[in-house]
């Protein structure tokens, strides 16, 4: 069982690194800027999607307070999703 977990972990890391390196290649190829800027954008591109997720999660968290009915629906949806994923 332990070797299965390690193999799954390494295959996941391989996929994540493949996506990251593909993003680096696209940023180096398609960015219209000088080479230092191009390199910086290529190396830091995952921060954009991460910032998007943090912003959306912050907006959802504030909507729980501002709109209690919406908050209850989001909480119910999250519980349903968690039940479906972990069942």
C-alpha positions, 0 to 999 in steps of 0.5 A: 500500500505504501508503494502505491501512495508513493507512485500516486504522489510522484505521478501527481507531481509529474503532472503538476510539473508538466502543467507548470513547465507548459505555462513557462514555455507559453509565457516565454513564447507568447509574452511581448516584453523584454527578456527579464520581464518575460522570464519573470512572468514565465516563472511567476505565472501560477500566482495569477490563478492563485490570486483569482481563487483567493479573491473569489473565496474572499468574496464568497466569505463576505457574502456569507455575512452580507447575504445570510440566505446566500451564505446558507445556500453556499454552506449547503452546497459545500456540505453536499460537495464534501459528502459527494467527494468523501463518500 
